[in-house]
Amino acid sequence: MTLTTTVVAGLTERLAAEARRASYADAVREALGAVMDPELDEPITDLGFVRSVAVDEAGGVEVHLRLPTSFCSPNFAYLMASDSKDVLAALPWTRTVVVQLDDHHDSDKINAGLAADAGYRGTFGHEAEEDLEELRETFRRKAHTAAMERCLTALVRAEPDRPLDTLGQVVLDDLPRGPHTEALLRRREAVGLPLSGTSPVLVDHAGTRPYDVPMALRRARSTRISIDGNAHFCRGLLRTRYPGSEDDQVHRTDGAEPADVSYDPTFIPLTSLLTPPAKENPR
């Protein structure tokens, strides 16, 4: 084998290795797309929480996560980091998985617990006041409530003359196909609600219909507004804390604020549509 042949073969192998690593890195990010922020009900990849991904030829993966502040709730932070490790360990080609949470006041504790596979209670000890599965269930229910409210509010906007009381009679087949309905179906499945077309939409996590429909809608709206507001607030905090992180964020249209226009040029502030043009003062 000539020197030139050896060099070309070596270059070809290096390029192939780089291509494999790039493909694996894409697979890692796709897997992390299944990890949700429990409070904001969004994938951590859309929020920009994935700081870096590194993959080696031996099947080793190292992921670094970042959060909007150093004092984000430790149980939320642990849940996202733990879920990240779980989805990556489930990939058929991974051999070792390291997930590190950066710049958090409990980073050392959380990272040590993840490395030792100590679990939530093993990581936080007596500080783990709430069971992790109970926490998950609480936010599954909130996510369902918010998704339900989005669908019903969209229905009211499409049919402005529809009495609010009749929304209690709406079933899944009455909803238009689209992202909001698809999200509601996923949230219903997560809390164990039926998915048949004749199932009522306005129900709680146990499938119970409300006695007072307008009141139930107001309560659901407050839950949805809280989730949407927190999601945009956290996005802004992350962009401030980590300049350039906006490149890793996916714009959230639900509850968008005017300040988001700089990150999504297609966003039109609602006030520009509702505020009439100023009249000229006659001279």
DAHUNOR-V992256 format. One record per residue. N is the residue number from 1. SS is DSSP state (h for helix, s for strand, l for the rest). D_CENTER is the distance of its C-alpha to the mean C-alpha in whole Angstrom. Layout:
n->N ss->SS d_center->D_CENTER
n->N ss->SS d_center->D_CENTER
//
This chain:
n->1 ss->l d_center->53
n->2 ss->l d_center->54
n->3 ss->h d_center->52
n->4 ss->h d_center->50
n->5 ss->h d_center->49
n->6 ss->h d_center->48
n->7 ss->h d_center->46
n->8 ss->h d_center->45
n->9 ss->h d_center->44
n->10 ss->h d_center->42
n->11 ss->h d_center->40
n->12 ss->h d_center->39
n->13 ss->h d_center->38
n->14 ss->h d_center->36
n->15 ss->h d_center->34
n->16 ss->h d_center->33
n->17 ss->h d_center->32
n->18 ss->h d_center->30
n->19 ss->h d_center->29
n->20 ss->h d_center->28
n->21 ss->h d_center->26
n->22 ss->h d_center->24
n->23 ss->h d_center->23
n->24 ss->h d_center->22
n->25 ss->h d_center->20
n->26 ss->h d_center->18
n->27 ss->h d_center->18
n->28 ss->h d_center->16
n->29 ss->h d_center->13
n->30 ss->h d_center->13
n->31 ss->h d_center->13
n->32 ss->h d_center->10
n->33 ss->l d_center->8
n->34 ss->l d_center->8
n->35 ss->l d_center->7
n->36 ss->s d_center->4
n->37 ss->s d_center->5
n->38 ss->l d_center->8
n->39 ss->l d_center->9
n->40 ss->l d_center->6
n->41 ss->l d_center->5
n->42 ss->s d_center->1
n->43 ss->s d_center->3
n->44 ss->h d_center->5
n->45 ss->h d_center->7
n->46 ss->h d_center->6
n->47 ss->h d_center->6
n->48 ss->l d_center->10
n->49 ss->l d_center->10
n->50 ss->s d_center->12
n->51 ss->s d_center->15
n->52 ss->s d_center->17
n->53 ss->s d_center->18
n->54 ss->s d_center->22
n->55 ss->s d_center->23
n->56 ss->l d_center->27
n->57 ss->l d_center->30
n->58 ss->l d_center->30
n->59 ss->l d_center->27
n->60 ss->s d_center->25
n->61 ss->s d_center->22
n->62 ss->s d_center->21
n->63 ss->s d_center->17
n->64 ss->s d_center->17
n->65 ss->s d_center->14
n->66 ss->l d_center->14
n->67 ss->l d_center->13
n->68 ss->l d_center->14
n->69 ss->l d_center->17
n->70 ss->l d_center->19
n->71 ss->l d_center->19
n->72 ss->l d_center->15
n->73 ss->l d_center->16
n->74 ss->h d_center->17
n->75 ss->h d_center->16
n->76 ss->h d_center->12
n->77 ss->h d_center->13
n->78 ss->h d_center->15
n->79 ss->h d_center->13
n->80 ss->h d_center->10
n->81 ss->h d_center->13
n->82 ss->h d_center->15
n->83 ss->h d_center->13
n->84 ss->h d_center->13
n->85 ss->h d_center->16
n->86 ss->h d_center->17
n->87 ss->h d_center->15
n->88 ss->h d_center->17
n->89 ss->h d_center->20
n->90 ss->l d_center->20
n->91 ss->l d_center->20
n->92 ss->l d_center->24
n->93 ss->l d_center->25
n->94 ss->l d_center->24
n->95 ss->l d_center->27
n->96 ss->s d_center->25
n->97 ss->s d_center->22
n->98 ss->s d_center->21
n->99 ss->s d_center->18
n->100 ss->s d_center->19
n->101 ss->s d_center->17
n->102 ss->l d_center->19
n->103 ss->l d_center->20
n->104 ss->l d_center->19
n->105 ss->l d_center->22
n->106 ss->l d_center->22
n->107 ss->h d_center->21
n->108 ss->h d_center->24
n->109 ss->h d_center->24
n->110 ss->h d_center->21
n->111 ss->h d_center->21
n->112 ss->h d_center->25
n->113 ss->h d_center->23
n->114 ss->h d_center->21
n->115 ss->h d_center->24
n->116 ss->l d_center->26
n->117 ss->l d_center->24
n->118 ss->l d_center->25
n->119 ss->h d_center->22
n->120 ss->h d_center->21
n->121 ss->h d_center->24
n->122 ss->h d_center->26
n->123 ss->h d_center->24
n->124 ss->h d_center->24
n->125 ss->h d_center->28
n->126 ss->h d_center->29
n->127 ss->h d_center->26
n->128 ss->l d_center->24
n->129 ss->l d_center->25
n->130 ss->l d_center->22
n->131 ss->l d_center->21
n->132 ss->h d_center->18
n->133 ss->h d_center->18
n->134 ss->h d_center->19
n->135 ss->h d_center->16
n->136 ss->h d_center->14
n->137 ss->h d_center->16
n->138 ss->h d_center->16
n->139 ss->h d_center->12
n->140 ss->h d_center->12
n->141 ss->h d_center->15
n->142 ss->h d_center->13
n->143 ss->h d_center->11
n->144 ss->h d_center->14
n->145 ss->h d_center->16
n->146 ss->h d_center->14
n->147 ss->h d_center->13
n->148 ss->h d_center->17
n->149 ss->h d_center->18
n->150 ss->h d_center->16
n->151 ss->h d_center->18
n->152 ss->h d_center->22
n->153 ss->h d_center->21
n->154 ss->h d_center->21
n->155 ss->h d_center->24
n->156 ss->h d_center->26
n->157 ss->h d_center->26
n->158 ss->h d_center->27
n->159 ss->l d_center->30
n->160 ss->l d_center->31
n->161 ss->l d_center->34
n->162 ss->l d_center->32
n->163 ss->l d_center->33
n->164 ss->h d_center->30
n->165 ss->h d_center->32
n->166 ss->h d_center->32
n->167 ss->h d_center->28
n->168 ss->h d_center->29
n->169 ss->h d_center->30
n->170 ss->l d_center->27
n->171 ss->s d_center->27
n->172 ss->h d_center->24
n->173 ss->h d_center->26
n->174 ss->h d_center->27
n->175 ss->l d_center->23
n->176 ss->l d_center->23
n->177 ss->l d_center->21
n->178 ss->l d_center->18
n->179 ss->h d_center->14
n->180 ss->h d_center->14
n->181 ss->h d_center->17
n->182 ss->h d_center->15
n->183 ss->h d_center->12
n->184 ss->h d_center->14
n->185 ss->h d_center->16
n->186 ss->h d_center->13
n->187 ss->h d_center->13
n->188 ss->h d_center->17
n->189 ss->h d_center->17
n->190 ss->h d_center->15
n->191 ss->h d_center->17
n->192 ss->l d_center->20
n->193 ss->l d_center->21
n->194 ss->l d_center->23
n->195 ss->l d_center->22
n->196 ss->l d_center->26
n->197 ss->l d_center->27
n->198 ss->l d_center->29
n->199 ss->l d_center->26
n->200 ss->s d_center->26
n->201 ss->l d_center->23
n->202 ss->l d_center->23
n->203 ss->s d_center->23
n->204 ss->l d_center->22
n->205 ss->l d_center->20
n->206 ss->l d_center->24
n->207 ss->l d_center->25
n->208 ss->l d_center->27
n->209 ss->s d_center->28
n->210 ss->l d_center->28
n->211 ss->l d_center->32
n->212 ss->l d_center->31
n->213 ss->h d_center->29
n->214 ss->h d_center->29
n->215 ss->h d_center->28
n->216 ss->h d_center->25
n->217 ss->h d_center->24
n->218 ss->h d_center->24
n->219 ss->h d_center->22
n->220 ss->h d_center->19
n->221 ss->h d_center->19
n->222 ss->h d_center->19
n->223 ss->h d_center->16
n->224 ss->h d_center->14
n->225 ss->h d_center->16
n->226 ss->h d_center->15
n->227 ss->h d_center->11
n->228 ss->h d_center->11
n->229 ss->h d_center->14
n->230 ss->h d_center->12
n->231 ss->h d_center->9
n->232 ss->h d_center->12
n->233 ss->h d_center->14
n->234 ss->h d_center->12
n->235 ss->h d_center->11
n->236 ss->h d_center->15
n->237 ss->h d_center->16
n->238 ss->h d_center->14
n->239 ss->h d_center->16
n->240 ss->h d_center->19
n->241 ss->h d_center->19
n->242 ss->l d_center->18
n->243 ss->l d_center->20
n->244 ss->l d_center->19
n->245 ss->h d_center->16
n->246 ss->h d_center->15
n->247 ss->h d_center->16
n->248 ss->h d_center->13
n->249 ss->l d_center->11
n->250 ss->l d_center->10
n->251 ss->l d_center->11
n->252 ss->l d_center->10
n->253 ss->l d_center->13
n->254 ss->l d_center->13
n->255 ss->l d_center->14
n->256 ss->l d_center->15
n->257 ss->l d_center->18
n->258 ss->h d_center->21
n->259 ss->h d_center->20
n->260 ss->h d_center->18
n->261 ss->h d_center->20
n->262 ss->h d_center->21
n->263 ss->l d_center->18
n->264 ss->l d_center->18
n->265 ss->l d_center->22
n->266 ss->l d_center->21
n->267 ss->l d_center->20
n->268 ss->l d_center->23
n->269 ss->l d_center->23
n->270 ss->h d_center->24
n->271 ss->h d_center->27
n->272 ss->h d_center->29
n->273 ss->h d_center->29
n->274 ss->h d_center->30
n->275 ss->l d_center->33
n->276 ss->l d_center->36
n->277 ss->l d_center->38
n->278 ss->l d_center->40
n->279 ss->l d_center->44
n->280 ss->l d_center->47
n->281 ss->l d_center->49
n->282 ss->l d_center->53
n->283 ss->l d_center->55
//
